[in-house]
Amino acid sequence: MKQFLVNLICSADGGIPVWLQVGSGHETDSQTFAGLMRAFAEPWEIPDLIVADAALYSEPNLQQVGRLPWLSRVPHTLKAAPTLAAAYEISRAVSVSVLCASGLSEVTAPMAIAAGAAGVGVGSAVNKLDNPLAMVAVVRKLAESLQTAKVAARA
């Protein structure tokens, strides 16, 4: 049976359709979200914010989205989801710095800072490695992702 999918982007002020693309009914939104966001943003000025559901949140999608401003719910299946939620709640309740550590990666570390953490731990990222050079490489990737997020936040 032939299936198709209508990808529709609406404005925030009243849900007025502003962009439409017809796609294959056999594609999943987790595979197409980032490409759709880029295709939508290309002919326009960069939108203020693109809101998407949790299907957007995957490392390949986030790398493809690049600097487009987006907001999405972190999937509960993500190992770092409880860490990010806890960092947010704790940072709102206390007046001391909060360190966020469990299950972080170069994708989720900047999210921890955005959620209110003052820093990120690297133990869970390097404990599984037995090569010091690999450990240094992982820490550098985390540091670069934080620096990139800091630069993007200023822009």
PARODO-97004 format. One line per 4 residues: number of its first residue (from 1); their letters; for each residue x negated, z negated, y negated of C-alpha. Coordinates in steps of 0.05 Angstrom, whole numbers. Example, Ala and Ser with C-alpha at 12.3 -4.5 7.8 and 13.67 -1.06 7.14 Angstrom:
2
1> AS> -246/-156/90; -273/-143/21
// end
This chain:
155
1> MKQF> 0/0/0; -27/18/-69; -32/-41/-116; -53/-46/-188
5> LVNL> -68/-101/-236; -52/-104/-310; -105/-141/-350; -75/-163/-416
9> ICSA> -108/-200/-474; -61/-231/-525; -72/-261/-593; -71/-336/-602
13> DGGI> -19/-332/-658; 44/-314/-621; 18/-282/-557; 19/-211/-585
17> PVWL> -15/-163/-537; -79/-135/-568; -114/-103/-508; -93/-75/-441
21> QVGS> -130/-46/-382; -103/-25/-314; -146/-43/-255; -146/-41/-179
25> GHET> -100/-91/-146; -155/-106/-97; -201/-137/-149; -201/-211/-163
29> DSQT> -203/-239/-233; -266/-278/-216; -301/-211/-204; -273/-177/-267
33> FAGL> -266/-230/-321; -335/-222/-353; -331/-146/-354; -262/-149/-385
37> MRAF> -285/-197/-439; -344/-152/-456; -301/-89/-456; -251/-123/-502
41> AEPW> -304/-148/-550; -345/-84/-555; -303/-45/-605; -286/-107/-646
45> EIPD> -323/-160/-684; -339/-217/-637; -275/-256/-628; -271/-329/-650
49> LIVA> -257/-354/-580; -236/-324/-513; -197/-371/-469; -198/-358/-394
53> DAAL> -178/-396/-332; -227/-426/-282; -239/-359/-248; -286/-341/-305
57> YSEP> -333/-399/-288; -386/-371/-242; -460/-360/-255; -456/-283/-252
61> NLQQ> -397/-283/-301; -429/-332/-350; -493/-291/-350; -454/-227/-362
65> VGRL> -411/-257/-417; -475/-272/-456; -462/-298/-526; -387/-286/-529
69> PWLS> -352/-351/-548; -309/-375/-490; -270/-435/-466; -251/-447/-393
73> RVPH> -235/-504/-346; -292/-520/-300; -268/-511/-228; -261/-576/-189
77> TLKA> -298/-542/-132; -361/-542/-175; -408/-598/-155; -423/-615/-228
81> APTL> -349/-620/-249; -343/-696/-239; -410/-705/-274; -388/-665/-334
85> AAAY> -321/-701/-338; -354/-769/-333; -405/-751/-387; -349/-732/-433
89> EISR> -308/-795/-421; -367/-843/-423; -396/-812/-487; -329/-823/-521
93> AVSV> -325/-896/-499; -395/-922/-514; -443/-920/-574; -507/-910/-533
97> SVLC> -538/-846/-508; -510/-819/-442; -554/-784/-391; -520/-733/-347
101> ASGL> -555/-716/-281; -517/-703/-217; -510/-632/-192; -534/-598/-256
105> SEVT> -563/-528/-260; -586/-482/-315; -513/-462/-324; -483/-532/-325
109> APMA> -538/-570/-363; -518/-540/-430; -446/-558/-413; -467/-630/-402
113> IAAG> -496/-632/-472; -433/-600/-500; -392/-653/-463; -429/-709/-500
117> AAGV> -491/-724/-459; -553/-738/-499; -598/-713/-443; -598/-687/-372
121> GVGS> -634/-712/-310; -670/-665/-264; -673/-705/-200; -617/-670/-163
125> AVNK> -646/-603/-183; -717/-617/-157; -708/-668/-101; -692/-614/-50
129> LDNP> -756/-577/-65; -823/-592/-32; -867/-548/-75; -890/-576/-142
133> LAMV> -894/-506/-172; -821/-493/-154; -803/-560/-185; -837/-541/-250
137> AVVR> -801/-474/-249; -733/-507/-241; -747/-556/-298; -770/-499/-342
141> KLAE> -705/-460/-327; -665/-522/-346; -704/-531/-410; -696/-457/-428
145> SLQT> -621/-459/-416; -616/-520/-462; -657/-485/-516; -615/-421/-509
149> AKVA> -551/-462/-515; -579/-498/-576; -595/-432/-610; -527/-402/-593
153> ARA> -492/-464/-620; -527/-455/-687; -508/-382/-692
// end
